[in-house]
Amino acid sequence: MPYKDLEKRRACSRESKRRARVRLAYPECRAYICLHQPSIRIGPGVHFENGFFLTTRPELQNMVETNLEYGRHIFRLALVLDLP
């Protein structure tokens, strides 16, 4: 981030805020995989089907990522979605 030039700093700040607004408009879709137990249930609303779970809800994402099996048997998949 250019700190010396005030105009560059403002432009950088505007661009950063614009990117943040776009992220809020399109919630991040996350996919998780669990091959060890393909039909595992973690909690209400989190049920892996054939080893996969896909969600855009932050509370469900947090539930999966705070589970003890995350990082051992449950892993996040990288998705590339082309949004308009």
C-alpha positions, 0 to 999 in steps of 0.5 A: 500500500502506497503510504507516501502519496496521499492520492495513491493511498486514497485510490488503494483504499477505494479499491480495497473497499470496492473488492470488499463490497463485491465479496459481500455481494457474492458470498464465498462458496466453499466445498469440503471433502471427507473420504474417510467417512463419506456420509458424516454428520457434524451438526445441524445442517452439515451432512456430507453426501458421498464425501462432499459438502458445499455451502455458502453459509458462514456459520456452517463453514465455521462449524466444519472448520472448527470440527476436530476432524478438519485437517485430519479427515475433512479437507477444503477443496479449492473452487474456481467459480466465474461469477458475472 
